[in-house]
Amino acid sequence: MTASRVDFSGVPATMLKTLHLRALDAGSANPVLGDHHAAQAVRRIDHDWRRLDKRGAANAAYAVALRGRIFDDLVAEFLRQHPTAVVLNLACGLDSRAFRLQRPAGSDWFDVDLPEVVELRRDLYAEEARYRMLAGSVTDPRWLGELPAHRPALVVAEGLMMYLTPERNWELLRRLTEHFDTGEVLFDGVAPWVATTTQVLKGYFHRWYRSPAYLTSHRHYPGIIAETPRLRHIADVGVLSDTDAAPDPSVRRYYRIVRKLVDVEDSVRVFRTGF
Ligand SMILES: C[S@@+](CC[C@H](N)C(=O)[O-])C[C@H]1O[C@@H](n2cnc3c(N)ncnc32)[C@H](O)[C@@H]1O
């Protein structure tokens, strides 16, 4: 157990949700991601997890686990091709990607998040040779200067860009592609209808709706990429493009119903860009 009770508000609180969802997946009969580090972390953190044990959590756990797996596969492929890569995992929260994946001996990995999140993260995970945790805002240009710039770089931003304004995302991408010689940036984004829904909920039902609103949707990305010198779109994929493959029949049923109402496939997409 962590020494003091953990409670965050605003965007940092969202990483407790994704952690909890990955732990749910890990504990399910047929895990999609199987992140046992998440399950362990949930046991170790003193937090009122019951508030997150809502009906329908298995549906969200499936989406978050699938998103994590898509990112993991892309990172693993990059590391296979570039064993001396520098990986910069932005807004890492309590995610265990650095320990889930095989890191080649010649690679370096940096996990970055806000200071209060990194403080908690240090209670759960230890730094190792060629694995470091950096405390700072992704909007702060200072810490980037410390990182090796002349090796292939892989920047990962899972569950981050929707919380920043389009302007801040553009500044971030521009700074990253100016710092590193070459590499890829992986990020995800939500559909415009998803972002608008959170903004309406936040605007009118803020007492009940505690989550932060999404400020950027994936409709902004083509413009942001086009405005970022050197950055090019490589591919993107809908996280929920094949929900009939969900191992849990109740999750399959849920998405079959939701699919009739909204464009589920487009709701969350993972983008691969290069420079
Ligand atoms: C939805 S969580 C995602 C965490 C992790 N990537 C995962 O998938 O579990 C959003 C994360 O963004 C981080 N974050 C938000 N704004 C940030 C900023 N300006 N600088 C660094 N991290 C930030 C939060 O602290 C939080 O950990």
The ligand as an SDF file (V2000), in Angstrom:
LIG
                    3D

 27 29  0  0  0  0  0  0  0  0999 V2000
   -5.6410    9.3750  -19.6500 C   0  0  0  0  0  0  0  0  0  0  0  0
   -4.1800    9.4880  -18.6890 S   0  0  0  0  0  0  0  0  0  0  0  0
   -3.1480    8.4390  -19.6530 C   0  0  0  0  0  0  0  0  0  0  0  0
   -2.0340    7.8660  -18.8570 C   0  0  0  0  0  0  0  0  0  0  0  0
   -1.3020    6.7070  -19.5430 C   0  0  0  0  0  0  0  0  0  0  0  0
   -0.7490    7.0680  -20.8180 N   0  0  0  0  0  0  0  0  0  0  0  0
   -2.2440    5.5340  -19.6750 C   0  0  0  0  0  0  0  0  0  0  0  0
   -2.5910    5.1630  -20.7930 O   0  0  0  0  0  0  0  0  0  0  0  0
   -2.6410    5.0080  -18.6400 O   0  0  0  0  0  0  0  0  0  0  0  0
   -3.6140   11.1340  -19.0550 C   0  0  0  0  0  0  0  0  0  0  0  0
   -2.2470   11.4360  -18.4950 C   0  0  0  0  0  0  0  0  0  0  0  0
   -1.8120   12.6840  -19.0570 O   0  0  0  0  0  0  0  0  0  0  0  0
   -1.0220   13.3130  -18.0910 C   0  0  0  0  0  0  0  0  0  0  0  0
   -0.8960   14.7210  -18.4600 N   0  0  0  0  0  0  0  0  0  0  0  0
   -1.8940   15.5850  -18.7160 C   0  0  0  0  0  0  0  0  0  0  0  0
   -1.3980   16.7970  -19.0180 N   0  0  0  0  0  0  0  0  0  0  0  0
   -0.0500   16.6640  -18.9620 C   0  0  0  0  0  0  0  0  0  0  0  0
    1.0240   17.5640  -19.1690 C   0  0  0  0  0  0  0  0  0  0  0  0
    0.7970   18.8350  -19.5100 N   0  0  0  0  0  0  0  0  0  0  0  0
    2.2790   17.1180  -19.0220 N   0  0  0  0  0  0  0  0  0  0  0  0
    2.5270   15.8190  -18.6870 C   0  0  0  0  0  0  0  0  0  0  0  0
    1.5390   14.9100  -18.4780 N   0  0  0  0  0  0  0  0  0  0  0  0
    0.2770   15.3420  -18.6110 C   0  0  0  0  0  0  0  0  0  0  0  0
   -1.8210   13.1060  -16.8190 C   0  0  0  0  0  0  0  0  0  0  0  0
   -1.0890   13.3760  -15.6620 O   0  0  0  0  0  0  0  0  0  0  0  0
   -2.2040   11.6380  -16.9880 C   0  0  0  0  0  0  0  0  0  0  0  0
   -1.2330   10.7870  -16.4290 O   0  0  0  0  0  0  0  0  0  0  0  0
  1  2  1  0
  2  3  1  0
  2 10  1  0
  3  4  1  0
  4  5  1  0
  5  6  1  0
  5  7  1  0
  7  8  2  0
  7  9  1  0
 10 11  1  0
 11 12  1  0
 11 26  1  0
 12 13  1  0
 13 14  1  0
 13 24  1  0
 14 15  1  0
 14 23  1  0
 15 16  2  0
 16 17  1  0
 17 18  1  0
 17 23  2  0
 18 19  1  0
 18 20  2  0
 20 21  1  0
 21 22  2  0
 22 23  1  0
 24 25  1  0
 24 26  1  0
 26 27  1  0
M  CHG  2   2   1   9  -1
M  END
$$$$
